[in-house]
Amino acid sequence: MRTAGQAEAPQKVPGNQPKTARGEATRKAILSAAERVIGAKGYNEASIGHITSEAGVAQGTFYIYFKTKEEVFSELVLEMGRLVRHTIADATQNIQNRLEAEKAGLSAFLEFVRAHPDLYRIVQEALFVDPEAYREYYTAFEDGYRAGLSAAEAAGQISAGDAETRAWALMGIARALGEQLVVFNTEKPIPDLVATAYDLIANGIKP
């Protein structure tokens, strides 16, 4: 998770960037349609025609902003990363205690995933469709997470340990609970999922 005050590293933004408000609105409409179509059908089954039909634009309009279907897919993966990091940063910015920040950040992540299930499915599919974007998505999280854990350790808020491995383990918890929500459609409320995961993070399973 990105901690409060930590600058977000610049990321590439594929596709042609519009120069007018109308163009920006059209580009966003295409991205939003691609999110729904690819999230529902999967990358291979979703076509550019499906996306433009969903967006309500001519198929040729797609190519004004994106060269290929893979390019719009990659943009969606990176967009989810940006949105999630922003959401978590907002949820934790006034929390000084690292453990409490973990709890609030996990809750914010799961609420985001529940609200954007198509984006979550797209990120999971990126491992096979666009491994580079998938790697960038997770390494961007890991960089901020590791820095936050190291700072918390230095402040005496958490025990000493390998910040990199801990970052990946904590991201794994969030990822698995997101999958439980989106893929397995658990009926457990998010506060219950967070409470159990937080107890595990803060106290472990040692009796």
C-alpha positions, -999 to 999 in steps of 0.1 A, spaced: 0 0 0 12 35 -6 15 54 26 4 90 31 27 116 17 45 91 -5 47 104 -41 34 79 -67 59 70 -94 50 82 -129 35 54 -151 32 51 -188 -2 58 -203 -7 39 -236 -28 52 -264 -31 86 -279 -41 113 -254 -70 135 -265 -65 173 -267 -102 183 -261 -127 176 -234 -149 158 -259 -120 136 -269 -113 128 -233 -149 119 -227 -149 96 -257 -116 79 -246 -131 74 -211 -163 59 -226 -142 34 -246 -122 25 -215 -153 21 -194 -169 -1 -221 -138 -22 -224 -138 -27 -186 -174 -40 -188 -169 -61 -219 -135 -77 -212 -145 -81 -175 -176 -101 -185 -164 -120 -216 -126 -123 -210 -99 -109 -232 -100 -135 -260 -138 -134 -264 -141 -96 -263 -137 -79 -296 -131 -43 -305 -165 -44 -321 -180 -55 -288 -162 -26 -270 -172 1 -295 -208 -11 -296 -209 -10 -258 -194 25 -258 -218 37 -285 -191 49 -309 -180 38 -344 -154 11 -346 -130 35 -363 -132 58 -333 -114 32 -312 -83 35 -333 -81 72 -328 -72 65 -291 -58 30 -291 -39 9 -316 -49 -25 -304 -72 -43 -280 -41 -52 -260 -33 -16 -255 -67 -7 -240 -64 -38 -218 -30 -27 -205 -44 7 -198 -72 -8 -177 -47 -28 -157 -26 3 -149 -57 23 -143 -69 -1 -116 -34 2 -100 -37 40 -99 -72 40 -86 -66 14 -59 -35 31 -46 -53 64 -45 -82 48 -27 -60 32 -1 -39 63 4 -71 83 11 -83 57 36 -51 56 55 -37 91 53 -47 102 88 -38 69 105 -4 70 122 -4 34 136 8 9 110 -15 -20 121 -45 2 121 -35 14 86 -33 -22 75 -69 -27 86 -82 4 70 -63 -2 38 -75 -38 35 -111 -26 40 -107 1 14 -92 -24 -11 -120 -49 -7 -147 -22 -10 -130 -11 -42 -129 -46 -56 -166 -52 -48 -174 -20 -66 -152 -28 -96 -153 -66 -101 -146 -63 -139 -114 -44 -133 -103 -70 -107 -110 -98 -132 -90 -79 -158 -60 -76 -136 -61 -113 -128 -62 -121 -165 -33 -98 -172 -9 -125 -159 -16 -144 -192 -25 -115 -215 0 -88 -206 26 -101 -181 45 -68 -182 14 -48 -171 7 -75 -144 42 -72 -131 41 -34 -131 7 -35 -112 21 -55 -84 56 -41 -82 42 -6 -79 23 -18 -48 53 -37 -35 75 -6 -36 52 15 -15 43 -13 8 79 -22 15 88 14 23 58 18 46 67 -14 65 103 -3 69 92 30 82 68 14 107 96 -10 119 120 20 124 93 37 144 88 6 166 52 1 155 59 -35 142 85 -61 148 117 -64 128 115 -85 97 121 -88 59 100 -59 46 100 -72 10 87 -107 19 62 -92 43 49 -68 16 43 -97 -8 26 -118 19 3 -90 29 -5 -83 -7 -13 -120 -11 -39 -118 17 -56 -89 0 -55 -105 -34 -70 -138 -21 -98 -121 -3 -105 -100 -34 -108 -133 -53 -131 -147 -26 -154 -117 -32 -153 -115 -70 -147 -151 -82 -163 -172 -54 -190 -147 -45 -187 -151 -7 -217 -140 13 -194 -130 42 -196 -92 48 -164 -73 41 -161 -61 78 -160 -98 88 -134 -107 62 -113 -77 73 -116 -85 111 -104 -121 106 -76 -111 83 -65 -82 106 -64 -106 136 -42 -129 115 -19 -100 105 -17 -85 140 -16 -117 161 -8 -146 138 -22 -181 145 1 -190 173 -21 -201 203 
